[in-house]
Amino acid sequence: MNKSGDDQPEDSRRRVLTYAALAALGGTGIAGAWTLSQPDAPSDPAPAPPEAIPESVPELVARHAPDLYFGALEKWFPTDPQQYAIETVGGSVVDGYTALNGYTTAFNNAGTPPDPVVFYRVVEAAEGVDAIQYWMYSVFDQFTVNFHWHDWELLQVFVDRETGTPLLLSASAHSRASPNNEFLDPDLSGDRRPAILAEVGSHSSASELNDRLPSFERLPTDDWRSDVTNDLLDISQSLSTPFAYGLPRDEGARLPFVMPELDGYRLDQHPSLSVDREDFIDERVTVDSWRGLPRPPTDLPLREPGLVITSSDSPTESDATYRLLPMASVRETVDDFVGPQLGFEFAIPGFAEELYASHITSVGIPWEQPRYTDPLADVTDPAHRQRIDGERPAGLLNRVVGSVRYLGSGSDGALNGVPAAPREALDGLVDVSLYDLPTEVAVRLASDPEATVTRNGVFGLLHVDSGEHQLVVNGPGFAPLAQRFVHEGGLFQAGAGGELTLIATEDAGWIRGDGRETNGIAHIRVVEDYAGVVYDGRPAEDDRFAVAVHRAGRYTVEIEDTDGRLGAYRVGPDSFDEEGNTIREGIDTGKQSLITTLVDELRGGRELARSLADGEENEILNRLSRAQEEAAAAATAAERGDGRTADRQLSTVSSLLMEALEILSSEDQRAYSDAAVAALEPRFQALIDRAESAADTELSP
């Protein structure tokens, strides 16, 4: 489980972030059939690195060979897989057991990365443009719901063939669904080299171009430029940020690692492996059981700089040097990379129970990937792609994005429509509010075996096919969230206008609804009285839903049935049973449902207005009382089937509420402070919207 760490971010890294992005989890392609492992097979001693770049290495390749910066917790550095190849009936293969055992033994014996190697090849990318590919192999990948044997990362330097001028850097984000970290027209004059920041465990690469080593900067300031030139993306109405992977732990994100499982064993306890717990990522940043945590961890260490590895002729001071070898040598000597699939429990909320899907990823073989022969297949920014070959593939614009926050106890977080300054007016009245995530979480489409992680709560997915998808958000100490949606191409903002809300496990109550015996459920919207919308989307299952909310909050559950009729009901702290569920078997829609909800919302609105008033009675409270009476009468009329009378009374309710809002906003009213006015205005407007919605809705048949 978690242990507290003393690691603190350096002052130079403390900055305000507007974060997007995605992690890259999982490789591409599927390994061949699993062969018999030979964990005890001896490996040849790692050769010593040469003192200079061999003459056989092309000058342009040597000139742009990158400087590699790793985190202090890194365990698996780039090496040569050929030394771990074994002969089988299927040919020469590198199997996961042999590679991990052999590398770990060599590393522990030497105390330094064994045989650092970077592989290269040069491929034509477009007319007059070549791509220098730098491939880096690690024996294992361990990250947040991302783990597999064998890990290949790629940096591409696109150069003008005639002048040798670098045009674009594209650092691999490790997944087709994740945008790469790219930089257009990098300044590599003089003896400057491309610098790569490698993510701990997953080795995903972030470009480093602004000389703030070793630190990734997503956004420019007066003191530095950004490390990427990826295009800005609107995550929500209030948030735009470069659509790039970045380097989460370096950006101030607390990101949990996991310990993968195989055959019912934790990998560090597997009988076929000669490895110990200390041979994997540090326990201080590893969460063994997400579901076992009542709350998300808050003490995960941030990234600290570690080893620097460069080519032997780089002017950069380094801890070790790597050899440059042609990628063709690996393809000529290795037929396959193999290893059994690894698993980790990934919860998906369902109506009756929480379902589980083992999250697995596959190893990737470079020469089976499109980018091996088509370098532009790995350029993920449309403007960058257009700069190289003039094309702008539509698929690069098919994106799903969102920002994840959590609903926690207390009133000091964000509230819907209430600025921070007047928040004191609600002290003691608000039980829940919205907060930034204390630790990053995983995001996954059910249609894709690869997941991604958030960056300061923000995520983005690339190459999302048109059609129906299920989005699942999950993290240690959180109740999982699931939402179905239809992607029609272009940009889709998940959740409520790009915002999704999680709940800590021990605070979570489940609102469950079943519309199969009534008229189905097409859409759900859950609104907390003060925090605003906490869920907005299609149900995770056909006509049934399960939404986690904070049990201390007060909510309106809005339903749209399959005929497009609206309905609503209220849920409060007393609604949940001993197991933390409130279940609605059969979902009512229509005018009466909305009016009944309005009556309850008016009662709460009047109680709030009374608690904030300077004095016992005032004109605003008077109008709220009359509106409540009219709404109750409208509910009675709707119950007896008199829709016309109900609409007339709802019109009166709207008029009274608008009068109350006008009085509240007038300069001469003395009953409420400026802070109280700011707190009441959004509540009154929501009541007006509810009354108008009820008036526009027909009676149920």
Buried (B, 14 or more C-beta within 10 A) or exposed (E): EBEEBEBEBEEEBEBEBBBBBBBBBBBBBEBBEEBEBBBEEEBEEBEEBEEEBEEEBBEBBBBBBBBBBBBEBBBBBBBBBBBBBBEBEEEBBBBBBBBBBBBBBBBEEEEEBBBBBBBBBBBEBBEBBBBBBBBBBBBBBBBBBBBBBBBBBBBBBBBEBEEEEBBBBBBBBBBBBBBBBBBBEBEBEEEBBBBBBBBBBBBBBBBBBBEBEBBBBBBEEEEBBBBBBBBEBBBBEEBEBBBBBBBBBBBBBBBBBBBBBBEEEEBBBBEBBBBEBEBBBBBBBBBBEBBEBEBBBEBBBBBBBBBBBBBBBBEBEBEBBBBBBBBEEBBEEBBBBBBBBBBBBBBBBBBEEBBEBEBBBBBBBBBEBEBBEBBBBBBBBBBBBBBBBEEEBEEBBBBBBBBBBBBBBEBEBBBBBBEEEBBEBBEEBBBBBBBBBBBBBBBBBBEBBBBBBBBBBBBBBBBBEEEEBBBBBBBBBBBBBBBBBEBEBEBBBBBBBBBBBBBBBEBBBBBBBBBBEBBBBBBBBBBBBBBBBBBBBBBBBBBBBBBBBBBBBBBBBBBBBBEEBBBBBBBBEEBBEEEBEBBBEEBBBBBBBBBBBBBBBBBBBBEBBBEBBEEEEBBBBBBBBBBBBBBBBBBBBBBEEBBEBBBBBBBBBBBBBBBBBEBBEEEEBEBBBEBBBBBBBBBBBBBBEBBBBBBEBEBBE
